[in-house]
Amino acid sequence: MPAEASQQPTGLRQLLSSGDGWPYLLVPFIPIAIVLDVAHVSPVVIFFCSALGVIPTAALMGRATEELAARSGPGIGGLLNVTFGNAPELIIALFALQKGLHEVVKASLIGSVIGNILLVLGASMFFGGLGRDRQFFNRVSASAQSSMLLLAATALAMPAIFELVDGSGLPLPGADRKAFDPTVEHLSLAVAIVLIISYAASLLFSLRTHRDLFNPPRAHDDEPHHEPWTIRRSITMLAIAGVAVGVMSEILVGSISEAAGALGLTDFFVGAIVIAIVGNAAEHWVAVLVARRDRMDLAVNIAIGSSAQVALFVAPVLVLCSFVLGPGPMPLVFNGFELGGVFLAVLIATQVTQEGESTWFEGVQLLSVYLVLALAFAFA
């Protein structure tokens, strides 16, 4: 027994030896990005290196939360995954908020909602459905979260509609923000508070009063396919990943504007597509992984739940933070592409989750819609 134990891989070797360890091959990009940032080399190089450096830290965060989720069922497990999975994006957004990159922050929020519904759920359905006739998930849980998304989309649209009818937002020279009337700023603050209260009510609904709907008994084959981590080790890994994500996020945000200009990309596309994908790397990876293991309940909870959390919690928190962080408040005034994209994504989420089953072809359809939206954002 001791001889066998000594041959067991540990630390990074254990992560790499598992079938899902490829993101950790990108760990060297973390010190590389730091060195390049200190040396003040090309912003494009710094941007790509720091973006690659975020991926293994987000994957580590996702693995640690998956270990915690394995002990709590798909409902609570999905909540843990989306909460810590959204942490990198929240950290990136806070650094961007501090620099006054309001349009980048709002684009990344909408990009996250769209990406989780279309990209993450689509990839989960596609890879999970390969080799299977169909997969099944909790229709009631998915429908409840889709309804929350529709509520959030409606609330997020109202400040923009108010600005369109009565507002007079004007661009500020040399800044990635607009001078809005104080009324729309106060409206956004009120909407943010309502959304946070709604999110708190949804947690009470899913974790307490209707817990059985979101946490059905788990099958025996839901157990992890690797040696489980202890709770202490999982929490330690979460702390390490959080620090690393913070460092990478600061470097990434510092290079966004110059890198986007050099590549001929708009800040809107970088925020809505690039940062949204990088910041949500944890959910992307974990959702596809568990779907491939035929744990579609958890995959759907991660994808739809993450979008709901971004819209109902992350966006309102950033609005509140903007009143004390950065050059000025960030109203919830989204452009037409953002509002159109999020409403289409929410309608699609409602449609594909109403039957409680999925196939690989539905995954292809979701991925196709995401590609179309990404192309539209690129030409915006």
C-alpha positions in Angstrom: 0.0 0.0 0.0 2.7 2.6 0.8 4.5 1.8 -2.4 1.3 2.3 -4.4 0.6 5.6 -2.5 4.0 6.9 -3.4 3.2 6.5 -7.0 0.1 8.6 -6.9 0.5 11.9 -8.7 0.2 15.0 -6.5 -0.3 18.7 -7.0 0.0 19.9 -10.6 1.0 16.4 -11.7 -2.3 15.1 -10.5 -4.2 17.7 -12.4 -2.3 17.1 -15.6 -2.6 13.3 -15.2 -6.4 13.5 -15.1 -8.3 13.5 -18.4 -9.4 17.1 -17.8 -6.0 18.7 -17.0 -5.1 20.4 -20.3 -5.9 24.0 -19.0 -3.0 23.7 -16.5 -0.5 23.4 -19.4 -1.1 27.2 -19.7 0.2 27.9 -16.2 3.6 29.2 -17.5 1.7 32.1 -19.1 1.0 33.5 -15.6 4.7 34.4 -14.8 5.3 35.3 -18.5 2.4 37.9 -18.4 3.8 39.4 -15.2 7.3 39.7 -16.6 6.0 41.2 -19.9 3.9 43.7 -18.1 6.8 44.8 -15.9 9.0 45.1 -19.1 6.2 47.2 -20.9 6.4 45.2 -24.1 3.7 45.2 -26.8 0.1 45.5 -25.3 -1.1 42.9 -27.8 1.4 40.3 -26.4 0.6 41.2 -22.8 -3.2 41.0 -23.6 -2.9 37.5 -25.1 -0.5 36.2 -22.5 -2.6 37.5 -19.6 -5.8 36.1 -21.2 -4.2 32.7 -21.5 -3.0 33.0 -17.9 -6.6 33.5 -16.7 -7.6 30.1 -18.1 -5.7 27.8 -15.8 -6.6 29.9 -12.7 -10.2 29.8 -13.7 -10.0 26.1 -14.4 -8.4 25.5 -10.9 -11.3 27.5 -9.4 -13.7 25.4 -11.3 -12.1 22.1 -10.2 -12.1 23.2 -6.6 -15.8 24.2 -6.7 -16.6 21.0 -8.6 -15.1 19.0 -5.7 -17.3 21.0 -3.2 -20.3 20.6 -5.5 -19.9 16.8 -5.6 -21.0 16.7 -1.9 -24.0 18.9 -2.3 -26.1 17.8 -5.3 -26.8 19.5 -8.7 -28.7 22.5 -7.3 -26.2 23.7 -4.7 -23.4 22.4 -6.7 -24.4 24.5 -9.7 -24.7 27.6 -7.4 -21.2 27.0 -6.1 -19.8 26.6 -9.6 -21.5 29.7 -11.0 -20.6 31.8 -8.0 -16.9 31.0 -8.0 -16.9 30.7 -11.8 -18.2 34.2 -12.1 -15.5 35.5 -9.7 -12.9 36.0 -12.4 -15.3 38.0 -14.5 -16.3 40.1 -11.5 -12.7 40.8 -10.7 -11.9 41.8 -14.3 -15.0 44.0 -14.4 -14.0 45.8 -11.1 -10.5 46.6 -12.5 -12.2 47.9 -15.7 -14.7 49.9 -13.7 -11.9 51.6 -11.8 -10.3 52.7 -15.1 -13.6 54.1 -16.3 -14.1 51.4 -19.0 -17.9 51.4 -18.6 -18.7 50.3 -22.1 -16.3 47.3 -21.8 -17.8 46.3 -18.5 -21.4 46.5 -19.9 -20.4 44.6 -23.0 -18.7 41.9 -20.9 -21.8 41.5 -18.8 -24.1 41.0 -21.8 -21.4 38.8 -23.5 -21.4 36.6 -20.4 -25.1 36.2 -20.4 -25.2 35.4 -24.1 -22.0 33.2 -23.9 -23.3 31.0 -21.0 -26.7 30.4 -22.7 -25.5 29.9 -26.3 -21.8 28.9 -26.1 -21.6 27.0 -22.8 -25.0 25.3 -22.9 -24.5 24.7 -26.6 -21.1 23.1 -26.1 -22.5 21.1 -23.2 -25.4 19.7 -25.2 -23.2 19.0 -28.2 -20.3 17.2 -26.4 -22.6 15.6 -23.9 -24.9 14.3 -26.6 -22.2 12.7 -28.8 -22.8 8.9 -28.7 -26.1 9.3 -26.8 -29.6 9.4 -28.2 -30.6 12.2 -25.8 -29.8 13.5 -22.3 -32.3 14.5 -19.6 -32.3 17.3 -17.0 -34.6 18.8 -14.4 -37.2 20.7 -16.5 -38.7 22.6 -13.4 -35.3 23.8 -12.3 -34.3 25.0 -15.7 -37.6 26.7 -16.4 -37.4 28.6 -13.0 -33.9 29.9 -13.9 -35.1 30.8 -17.5 -37.9 32.8 -15.9 -35.4 34.6 -13.7 -33.4 35.5 -16.9 -36.5 37.0 -18.5 -37.2 39.1 -15.5 -33.6 40.3 -15.5 -33.6 41.1 -19.2 -36.8 43.2 -18.8 -35.3 45.1 -15.8 -32.0 45.7 -17.6 -33.8 47.0 -20.7 -35.9 49.7 -18.8 -33.0 52.2 -18.1 -32.1 52.0 -21.8 -35.7 52.6 -22.9 -35.9 55.5 -20.5 -32.7 57.0 -21.9 -34.0 56.5 -25.5 -37.2 58.3 -24.7 -36.2 61.0 -22.2 -32.4 60.9 -21.9 -29.6 62.8 -23.5 -26.5 60.8 -23.0 -23.5 62.4 -24.6 -20.0 60.9 -25.2 -17.3 62.3 -22.9 -14.2 63.2 -25.0 -11.3 60.7 -24.4 -13.4 58.4 -22.1 -15.1 55.1 -22.5 -18.3 56.4 -20.8 -21.1 58.9 -21.4 -22.5 61.8 -19.4 -25.9 60.6 -18.5 -28.7 62.6 -16.8 -28.6 61.9 -13.0 -32.2 60.6 -13.4 -31.1 57.5 -15.4 -28.2 56.9 -12.9 -30.7 56.9 -10.0 -33.1 54.7 -12.0 -30.2 52.2 -12.6 -29.4 52.2 -8.9 -33.0 51.5 -8.0 -33.2 48.7 -10.6 -29.9 47.2 -9.3 -31.4 47.1 -5.8 -34.6 45.4 -7.0 -32.5 42.8 -9.0 -30.4 42.0 -6.0 -33.5 41.4 -3.8 -34.9 39.2 -6.6 -31.7 37.2 -6.6 -31.8 36.8 -2.9 -35.4 35.5 -3.2 -34.3 33.0 -5.8 -31.7 31.6 -3.5 -34.3 31.2 -0.8 -36.6 29.5 -3.3 -34.0 27.1 -4.6 -32.0 26.4 -1.5 -34.7 26.3 1.2 -38.4 26.4 0.4 -38.2 24.3 -2.8 -34.9 22.6 -2.4 -36.2 19.2 -3.5 -36.9 20.5 -7.0 -33.3 21.7 -7.4 -31.5 18.9 -5.6 -33.0 15.5 -6.5 -31.3 12.4 -5.2 -28.1 11.7 -7.1 -27.4 8.6 -8.9 -24.4 6.4 -7.9 -22.6 7.2 -11.1 -22.6 10.9 -10.3 -19.5 10.3 -8.1 -16.3 12.0 -9.3 -14.2 10.1 -11.8 -11.0 10.9 -9.9 -9.7 10.9 -6.3 -11.7 13.5 -4.4 -10.2 16.5 -2.8 -10.7 17.3 0.9 -12.7 20.4 1.8 -9.6 22.0 3.2 -7.7 21.4 0.0 -10.6 22.7 -2.2 -10.8 25.9 -0.2 -7.0 26.4 -0.3 -7.0 26.0 -4.1 -9.9 28.5 -4.4 -7.8 31.1 -2.4 -4.8 30.5 -4.6 -6.8 30.7 -7.8 -8.5 33.9 -6.6 -5.2 35.7 -6.0 -3.9 34.5 -9.4 -7.0 35.6 -11.2 -6.8 39.1 -9.5 -3.2 39.6 -10.8 -4.0 38.4 -14.3 -7.2 40.5 -14.4 -5.3 43.7 -13.6 -2.7 43.0 -16.3 -5.4 42.1 -18.8 -7.6 45.2 -18.2 -4.5 47.4 -18.4 -3.8 46.3 -22.0 -7.3 46.1 -23.4 -7.7 49.5 -25.1 -4.2 49.6 -26.7 -4.4 45.9 -27.8 -7.9 46.3 -29.3 -6.7 49.3 -31.3 -3.7 47.5 -32.5 -5.7 44.5 -33.6 -8.4 46.6 -35.2 -11.1 45.4 -32.8 -13.6 47.5 -30.9 -13.7 47.7 -27.1 -17.3 46.4 -27.5 -16.2 43.2 -29.3 -13.3 42.6 -26.8 -15.7 43.0 -23.9 -18.6 41.1 -25.3 -16.7 38.1 -26.7 -13.1 37.9 -25.6 -13.3 39.0 -22.0 -16.7 37.2 -21.5 -15.1 33.9 -22.7 -11.9 34.3 -20.7 -13.7 35.5 -17.6 -16.1 32.5 -17.7 -13.5 29.9 -18.5 -14.3 28.0 -15.3 -18.0 27.5 -16.1 -17.2 26.7 -19.7 -14.8 24.0 -18.8 -16.8 22.4 -15.9 -20.2 22.5 -17.7 -18.8 20.7 -20.8 -16.9 18.2 -18.6 -19.9 17.2 -16.5 -22.2 17.1 -19.5 -19.8 14.6 -21.1 -20.2 12.5 -18.0 -24.0 12.6 -18.5 -24.6 14.9 -15.6 -26.8 17.3 -17.6 -28.7 18.6 -14.6 -25.5 20.1 -13.3 -24.4 21.4 -16.7 -27.7 23.2 -17.3 -27.7 24.6 -13.8 -24.2 26.0 -14.4 -25.0 27.5 -17.8 -28.4 29.0 -17.2 -27.7 29.7 -13.5 -24.5 31.6 -14.4 -26.4 33.8 -16.8 -29.1 34.5 -14.2 -26.4 35.3 -11.6 -24.6 37.7 -13.9 -27.9 39.5 -14.7 -29.4 39.5 -11.3 -26.4 39.9 -9.1 -23.1 40.7 -10.8 -24.4 43.5 -13.0 -26.3 45.2 -10.0 -23.2 44.9 -7.8 -21.1 46.6 -10.4 -23.6 49.4 -10.6 -23.5 49.9 -6.9 -19.7 49.8 -6.9 -19.5 52.4 -9.7 -20.9 55.0 -7.3 -17.7 54.7 -5.2 -15.2 53.2 -7.7 -14.0 54.9 -10.9 -14.7 58.2 -12.5 -18.5 58.1 -12.1 -21.7 55.9 -11.9 -22.3 53.3 -14.6 -26.0 53.4 -15.6 -27.6 50.2 -17.0 -27.9 51.7 -20.4 -27.1 49.0 -23.0 -26.9 49.5 -26.8 -29.2 47.9 -29.4 -26.8 45.0 -30.1 -26.6 44.2 -26.4 -30.3 44.3 -25.8 -31.2 42.4 -28.9 -28.6 39.7 -28.2 -29.7 39.2 -24.6 -33.4 39.0 -25.4 -32.8 36.5 -28.2 -30.6 34.4 -25.9 -33.2 34.4 -23.1 -36.0 33.4 -25.5 -33.8 30.5 -26.8 -33.0 29.4 -23.3 -36.7 29.2 -22.5 -37.3 27.2 -25.6 -34.6 24.6 -25.3 -35.1 23.9 -21.6 -38.9 23.5 -21.6 -38.8 19.8 -22.5 -36.2 18.7 -20.0 -34.1 16.9 -22.6 -31.4 17.7 -25.2 -29.5 16.2 -28.2 -26.2 17.0 -29.8 -28.0 18.8 -32.7 -29.6 21.3 -30.3 -26.0 22.0 -29.2 -25.0 22.7 -32.8 -28.0 25.1 -33.2 -27.1 27.1 -30.1 -23.4 27.3 -31.1 -24.5 28.5 -34.6 -26.6 31.3 -33.1 -23.7 32.4 -30.9 -21.4 32.5 -33.9 -23.9 34.7 -35.8 -24.1 37.1 -32.8 -20.3 37.2 -32.5 -20.0 38.1 -36.2 -22.5 40.9 -35.8 -20.6 42.2 -32.8 -17.4 42.1 -34.8 -18.9 44.4 -37.4 -20.7 46.6 -34.9 
